[in-house]
Amino acid sequence: RITALGLSTMGLKGRLSGDVGGLTELRSLDLSFNRGLTGPLSRSLGDLHKLNILILAGCGFSGSIPPELGNLAELSFLALNSNNFTGEIPNTLGKLSKLYWLDLADNQISGPIPVSTPTTPGLDLLLKAKHFHFNKNKLSGSIPPKLFSSEMILIHVLFDGNQLTGNIPSTLGLVQSLEVLRLDRNYLAGDVPLNLNNLTNVVELNLGHNDLTGPVPDLTGMNALNYV
């Protein structure tokens, strides 16, 4: 039985067949950097219930991200960056309770950042996640305050190069594990939350090219900071 399939940078072309869902023992699937792989992702990927690693970065996939990926309860690493995905981030990704790496950067993904409701999951439930890479997309709306909490262990929040509006949520200041925070090149407005100076592990803070107003927070104590 096949448990790992690594075909990165092999010059593969065509579409990812729905037959991949039959590889039910698969724990790792890496098809990255095959630009000739195109078309939508098969919903049958959601049948790979033992999958721990899914790397499809740098391909030519398009269409929406299948909500069935939320069925991959063992998934810890999900890299869909640098494709041509459109549509919204499926709220079902919030069911991936073991996920530590979520990279959706450099696509054409639009709409809001999903957070949970009493009846639906959202990305605020990803308490083991260390990486939220959503940069270089077309995400819009505000950054939901509910997205962040003191229970999270995020180290990278990369939301730069989107169409996000509204205020920077003060709840970001609760995520004291943060090391890199990039919110530049959006349409964020209002004051910078004063409690961002709680983020004493941050080495890079980029809020440029927004419509922010008000005073700059006191950065005293952010001793790790080497880029503002």
N, C-alpha and C positions, 0 to 999 in steps of 0.2 A: 504494500500500500504506500502511496506517495504521501509523505508528510511535509516535504518542503519542495518548492519549485522556484528556482532562481534563474531568471532569464534576462537579467539586466543588460542593456546595451548590446543587444544581439541583432539589431536591425529588423526586428519583427514587424510585420505588416498585417493589416486586416482588422477584424473585430474580435472581441473577447466573447467566445461562444458561451451560450447558456449551459453547455455541457460541463463547464468548470464547477458548477454546483454539485456534480457527482463525485468530486474529489473530497469526500466527507472526512477523511483523515488529515487533510491539509492543515498544517499549523503555520506555515510561512509561505507567502506568495509575493514575489518580487519581479515585476515586469517593467521596472523603471527605465526611463531613457530609451524607449523605443517609440520614436516620433510617428512611426507608421501605424501604430495601434490607434485606431480611431473608432468613432461611433459611441453610442451610449454604453454605460456599464450594465451588464446583465443583472437583473434582480436576483438571479440564482446565487450570486455571491453571498447573499444572506443565509444560504443553506450551509455554509461552511462553519458549522458551530464550534469547531475546535481551533479556528484560525486565531493566531496570536499576533501575527505581523502581516500587514497589507501595505505594500509599497508600489504605487502606480505613478510615481512622480515623473515628470518630464516626458509624458506620452502625448497623444493627440486626442484623448477621450473627450467627449462632449455630452451635451444633454444634462439632465438633472442628476444629482447624487442620489442613488436609490435609498429610500427610507429603510429598506430591508437590511442595510448595513447595521442598523441598530439592533439586529438580532444576534450579532456576533459577540456574545457575552464574554468570551475569553480575550477579545482584542485589546492589546496594550499599545500598539503602534499603528497609526493610520496616516499615511502620506499620500495625498491626492494633489499635491501642489504642481504647478506648471503644466496644466492641461487647458482645456477649453470648456470647463464645466460652467453651466448656467443654472438659473433657478435659485432657490433658496437653500440655506443650510437646513437639512432635515432635523426637526426637533428630536427625532428618535435616536440621534447620536448621544443624547443625554442618558440613554440606557447603558452606555458602555462604561460600566463602573470601574473597570480595570485599566482604562485608557490613560496613558501618561503622555503620549505624543499625538497631537492633532494638528496636522498641517494641511490647510486648504488654500495656501497662498498662490497668487499669480494665476487666477482664473477669471471668470466673468460672473462670479456668484453675486447675487443681488438680494435685496430684501433685508429684513431685520435679523439681529442676532437672537436666536430663540432661547428663552428661559422657561422654566417649568411653570405650570399652572396646577391647580388641584387635580386636573384630569390628564395632563400631558407632560412628558418629560422635557428637559431643556439642558443647556450646557452648564448651568449652575450646579448640576448634580454630579459633575465630573470632578470629584474631590481628590482623585489621585493624579489628575492631569498636571503636568509641569510645563507643557508647551501649548499655547494657543497662537498658531500662526495663521492669521486671516488676512494678511496684508496683500495689497495689489489686487483688489477685487472691486465690486460695486456695491458693497454693503451700505445700507441706508438706515435712517431712523436714528434714535438715540442709543447710546450704550446703556443697557439696562442696569440700574443699580443692583438688582438682584443677582446679576451675573457673578459678583464677587462676594466672598465672605472670609471670615477669619479661619475657617476650616480648610481653605484651599492651600495648595503647596505649589502654585504656579511660579515659575522662574522667568518665563518669556511670555509677554503679552504684546504681540505684534499686530496692530490694527491699522498701520499706516497705509496711505494710498487708497482710501475708500471714499465714501460719500456720507460719512457719519455726521450727525448733527446733534444739537442739544449740548448739555453740560457734561463735563468729565465727572463721573460719579465718585462721591467721596468714599464709597465702599472699596475703591481701589486701595485706599490707605490701610485697609485691614489685611491685605495679602502681603505679609511681611517677608515672605520668601522671595518676592520679586527681585530680579536682577536686571532685566531689560524691559523697558516700557516705551513703546513707540506708538504714538497717536498722531504723528505728523501727517500733513497733507490730507486733512479732512475738512469739515466745516463746523468744527466744535466751537462753542461760544461760552460766554460767561467767565466766571472766576476759576482759577486753578484751585482745587481743594487744598486747604492749608494742611490737612493731615497727610499729604503726600510725603512730608518730611519724616513720617514714621517708617518709610521704606529704606531702612539703613543698609540694605544689601544691594540696592540698585547701583549698577555701574554705568548704565546708559539710560538717559531720560530725554526723549525727543517729543516735544509738543509743538514744533514749528509749523508754519503754514496753516494756521487755523484762524479763527476770529475771536480768540481769547482776550479777555479784558481783566482789569483789576491788578492787584499787586502780585509779584512773584513770591511764592512761599519761601519762608526761611529754610534754606537748605543746610543749615548748620546741623551737624550730626550725621549727615549722609556722607560718611567718610569714604565709602567705596566709590563714590561717583567720580567718573573720569570723562564723561561726555554729557553735555547739556545742550 
